[in-house]
Amino acid sequence: MTAPVNPRKKMLMPSSPLRRRLRAAGHHLSAVVQVGKEGVTEAVVRQLDGALWAHELVKVKIGTESPEARHAAAERLGAGTGAQVAQVLGRTVLVYRRHPEKPRFEPLPGAPVKADRG
């Protein structure tokens, strides 16, 4: 798989079936965390960290008054929480981090895989 050509998209997780599922699930979510005029601060990172612990997949809205560009803010949000950015769509960022105990989108390492009955 080749790296993204657009340098602004380097922070996105690689295209995969998981990313498609995350984007589909995130479509119906409301933004839980908002980045305001101060930009990505420690408080915003803490809020996102707590939201990721509770929800695993979180939408973040970047306000128009934010001093950072949306891709730069998305990169800082992902790096600050140890999460992956699944999508940047307009001023909305979809952030994912697998829950360590009860993952919804990925199986735990070593867990048996359920077979699909088609």
NORDA-V9528 format. One record per backbone hydrogen bond with DSSP energy under -1.0 kcal/mol. CO is the residue of the C=O (numbers start at 1). NH is the residue of the N-H. If there is no record, write none. Layout:
CO_NH / CO_NH
//
This chain:
6_9 / 7_10 / 9_12 / 16_20 / 17_21 / 18_22 / 19_23 / 20_24 / 21_25 / 22_26 / 23_27 / 26_29 / 33_61 / 35_63 / 36_39 / 41_45 / 42_46 / 43_47 / 44_48 / 45_49 / 46_50 / 47_51 / 48_52 / 49_53 / 50_54 / 51_55 / 52_56 / 55_57 / 56_97 / 58_95 / 59_32 / 59_33 / 60_93 / 61_35 / 63_66 / 69_73 / 70_74 / 71_75 / 72_76 / 73_77 / 74_78 / 75_79 / 76_80 / 77_81 / 78_82 / 78_83 / 84_96 / 85_13 / 87_94 / 89_92 / 91_62 / 92_89 / 93_60 / 94_86 / 94_87 / 95_58 / 96_84 / 108_111
//
